[in-house]
Amino acid sequence: MKEKRRILIVEDEVIIAEDLKSAIEEIGFTVVGYAVSADEAVEKALKLKPDLILMDIILKGKKNGIEASIEIKKEQDIPIIFLTAYADTKMIEKAKSIEPYAYLIKPFQERQLLASIEMAIYKNDIETKLKEKEEWLRTTLNSIGDGAIATDTKGNITFMNPIAQNMTEWKEDKAKGKPLNQIFKIKNEVTGKPAKNPVDTVLKKGMIVKLTDHTVLISKNGKTIPIDDSGAAIKNQKGEIMGTILIFHNISERRKTEKKLLDSNKRFKDVTTNSLEWIWEVDAKGKYTYSSTVVEKILGYRPEEIVNKKYFYDHFHPEDKKKLKKAVLRQFAKKKRFFGFQNKNIHKNKSPVWLSTSGVPIIDEKGKLLGYRGTDSNITEKIIAEKDIKHLNSLLNAIRIINKLIIKKKKISELLQKTCDALTKTLDYNTVWIGLIDSEKFSTVKSSGFRSKTCDLNKLLLEKKYPYCIKKAFSSDEDFFMIDNNDKNCRKCSLKTCKNKETAIIKIKHDNKLYGFLTISLLIDNQINKKEKSLLKEMAEDIAFAIYNIKAEKAHQASEKALKHKLIILSEMNSETSDINIKDIIDITILQKMQDSFSESYNIASLIFDNKGNAITRPSNFCDFCKTLHTTKKGAKKCEISDRYISEMTSKNPAKAIPCRNFEEILNAAVPITIGKKRIGIWGIGQKFIDNVPEEKIRKYARSINIDENKLLKAAKKINVSSKEEFEQAISFLEVMSNNISLIGLQNIQQANEIKKRKKIEEELLKSYKKMKELEIMRDEFVNIATHELKTPLVPIFGYLSIILKDKKLDKKHRKYLEIAMKAAKKENKLIGNIMDFSKLESDKIKFNKTNIDIKNIIITAVQELNTFAIEKNIKIETKIQEGLPKIYGDKQRLTQVITNLINNSIKFTDKGSITVKAKYEREKIIISIKDTGIGISKNIIPKVFTKFFQADSTLRRKQDGVGLGLSICKRIIEAHDGNLWVKSTEGKGSTFTFTLPLKESIINSKN
């Protein structure tokens, strides 16, 4: 709501004063008081400070309203409207001297009063503001650090501030009214010619004008000052030019600063351009305000893509963004510097980038944080290398644990479970599980993150729920392969455990037998490198070998137990008191075959029982009539009674036709199977009708045992009717068959004595076998543990040496020492590799991946790789390879190893001359020879050069490194390819190593 204006009434007539109050309040103003005399008017005006005074000119007392107004104006600038009943010309002229805002002659109308009051207040407000602005402008111009000169429309000076006076050396009072050109003299610093005055242009064109570069001001006393200025027109509300204002300042210090800044900028640009580190600056909220060009190399963004557009946390990796942002902002709040803050970021191409960040706060004079300035260096390679080293160390540690488990564990399930646990506890794998193939079932071992239960292979295939990775593994020839979990088939898989980036599948194989799969689900950023792949494959081979040993041991124990049991039984066969069963002496499969053959020949049902009447074979030619009887409890019970009766009758009167106890028209018979006087089993036959059975009797019998009459009658009609003579003929042949079984049993008993005699010998052999197996396991354990323990320190040594050698700041002396250390580590690694290869070759565990390969390329590559070492010794390597050399079937990696080893040996033991590598095709063989002009080998040593751990003599050992396994490994590799390796040498004249590789028939034919 608009505030009401406050008015003081000065009127000596009370009635008139009250009328004025009513009129004033009615038109919306407030009366703050009355005064009837000049003195009272002055007192109340100074005390109440009204917005307007209505002053009657004629007042009671010595003073009139005009005199009171003069006193008030001296103290406060309050607008006054004079009121008078007299139109006295002299009085009005005197009132004009104090510049009243209005002059009302009594009587007057309310509308006239309102208009006068509002106009007076409005005019006063405008004048007040104008005065304030004028004062503000003058104060501003006097306070600014620049010189300011104002002119009129003719270019004469009307104002100069102190700075302008100081720089021109002219006082304002002396300069006022003079033309600007006399006071403000300027010239071009470079040419020395007078410069055009900007005010002239402003007055002509009315536009803002700036001085040209290199302008100097010449002061009153001839002093020159480099300046920068601008001139502008002063215009009224109509846009008419009333004058000009010229602003100028001394730029001497600025020029010095600019020069320093230019030099500094050049140095800074050189530093930021050539620096390997990204230099940046952010404001207090973290938004980039500066970025060096190196950011493009590190994060893929150009500086203009991030400056004033992105915040420092916009590049953080999503998985760490919240945590890292919080940590940095916490540091911002402390206004503390920080160094080596490692953080994971995302490159423009979406790849992860690790940075090491250092920053210092930018703080103003009042201690307020303006931002941070710092550097980022790319440490991705270092982080990956450290991670790989740590990961490989963890893997080696897991393999050591698993190797110990392989030696100790006797149960396969326990071994595999502990293996999975060892891998997930020591490594950053997401999930690890092992699938085992056993007969027709595929079972899984649960591990960290895995929740699938044992699953039936056939059922899964039938339901199309079989794990995609395992299904692919069955069809793949590779022993190690990766599956992308984004594959649509993988996403549909029944196993919901592989939710990350990739899954590695490693086959668990030994001697070409597949035992199962080791499955590893990797985290998003993880990858399996070459070394890790090699170690995992070796571990899977060791697990397969352990499974093989456990199964072999169990089979051996079962066989030993069965053999022991059989020896006990056979050794007690002569005892009349022993209860010997036929199945303990004769294999049931033999009995089953004899029974099936007999039943087929005579078209008669047949079954063999043990001594207690229990069937030990499957029924042969069992008729539908008896099958139907067994469908009810009563029928089965009657058949059981009949069987027992036949068994009893067999012991009293063997080899005789016996009518069925339940149905006399059906004949049965039984023949005892004996060894000596001892019965060991019974062979029963029967279910033959001698005559046609009346239909009514069958129906009656069916009702007695609760069986459908028609069903039993239908089954009875299928039984062949035979004569009694035919049945007795079958019994006679059955006796012959029984005797044959007795002879087989007797032969087994006779063999028992021989087995008994060999028992002690076999026990000794078993002990020797166990001892040999223990020694073999101990040897494998020693080699595995020894080589892994030897290789364990080499992994971090290689990693850290590689990181240090990448440092460009490394001095030559230390680089030389580190390169010697790296060379020694590589030699050590090669030595351990030779020991592992030889161990695998010894135990036939090494796997050869044979394919059709070009031997020429292998030779050329090997020569190129080793030529550097030959040049260092001033030795020339020549190659003579026959044109059109056919491909061979072999392991590329292992044959490369052989050729490299032989050429390397020639370089080692040749001090001058040359080495010649030849390859030719002759008589379905590739013949390769490496001839050198080295020290040669003496005749008495040549037969031993391929012996493991053999070296020529102590002098040679001191000169060359190695343990004497290289040539032995080469020979075994060549022999594994069905080839041969030999050497011819003359001491002091050189050696020639030659080997052959036969061609496979299919390759020869395709070549021809």
Buried (B, 14 or more C-beta within 10 A) or exposed (E): EEEEBBBBBBBBBEEBBBEBBEBBEEBEBBBBBBBBBBBBBBBBBEEBEBBBBBBBBBBEEEBBBBBBBBBBBEEEEBBBBBBBEEEEEEBBEBBEEBEBBBBBEEEEEEEEBBEBBBBBBEEBEEBEEEEEEEEEBEEEBBEBEBBBBBBBEEBBBBBBBBBBBEBBEBEBEEBBEBBBEEBBBBBBBEEEEEBBBBBBBBBEEBEEBEBEEEBBBBBBEEEEBBBBBBBBBBEEEEEEBEBBBBBBBBBEEEEEEEEEEEEEEEEEEEEBEEBEBBBBBBBBEBBBBBBBBBBBEBBBBEBEBBBEEBBBBBBBBEEEBEEBBEEBBEBBEEBEEBEEBEBBBBBEEEEBBBBBBBBBBBEEEEEEBBBBBBBBBBBBEBBBBBBBBBBBBBBBBBBBBBBBBBBEBEEBEBBBBBBBBBBBBBBEBBBBBBBBBEEEEBBBBBBBBBEBEEBBBEEBEEEEBBBBBBBBBEEEEEBBBBBEBEBEEBEEBEBEBBEBBBBBBBBBBBEEEBBBBBBBBBEEBBEBEEBBBEBBBBBBBBBBBBBBBBEEEEEBEEEEEEBEEBBEBBBEBEEEEEEBBBBBBBEEEEBBEBBBEBBEEBEBBBBBBBBEBEEBBEBBBBBBBBEBBBBBEEBEBBBEEBBEBBBEBBEEEBBEBBBBBBBEBBBBBBBBBBBEEBBBBBBBBBBBBBEEBEEEEBBEBBEEBEBEBEEBBBBBBEBEEBEEEBBBEBBEBBBEBBEEBBEBBBEBBEEBEEBEEEBEEBEEEEEEEEEEBEEEBEEBBEBBBBBBEBBBEBBBBBBBBBBBBEEEEEEEEEEEEBEEBBEEBEEBBBBBBBBBBBBBBBEEBBBEEBEBBEBBEBBBEBBEEBBEBBEEEEBEBEBEBBEEBBBBBBBBEBBBBBBBBBBBBBBBBBEEBBBBBBBBBEEEBBBBBBBBBBBBBEEEBBEEBBEBEBBBEEEBEEEEEBBBBBBBBBBBBBEBBEBBBBBBBEBEEBBBBBBBBBBBEEBEEEEE
